[in-house]
Every structure is written in C-alpha cells, then in structure tokens.
Amino acid sequence: MVSVESEALAEIDYDAAHSIVFVRFLDGDWYRYFGVPPAVHAAFLAAASHGHFFHTHILGRYPYQRDR
C-alpha cells in the first residue's frame, strides 16, 4: 500500500498476479480496477499528479468494483 498526496486519492496498491489496482479515496471508499497492466500501475505511482493520472488513464478504461 502506497500513501499518495492528492486532493482525492489516499492510497494505491497493486495485485500483480491478478492485474488489479486498488485505490482508496480520501472519503474512505475503496475501488478495485481490473486488468490494469504493470506499466500503467508503475506510471500511476510515478505520476506528478496521481489524481490527474487516475482520471486520464484509469477511470473509464478499466472495469471496476467498489469495496466497502
């Protein structure tokens, strides 16, 4: 789990065996994004703006499930 500085995101994690990105938002909600390639996850972690990267490269591009 990696804590990130963002106006919307709190933490990012990755399950490489299943290509799942886990995102916890500042409001406490967790989401899983399926089929995310390792290179996209690595770029997400390295991004200058995690929120911008998320909205540009993950949201709407990968199926997701909300966890509580």
Buried (B, 14 or more C-beta within 10 A) or exposed (E): EEEBEBEEBBBBBBEEEEBBBBBBBEEEEBBBBEEBEEEBBEEBEEBEBBBEBBEEBBBEEBEBEEEE
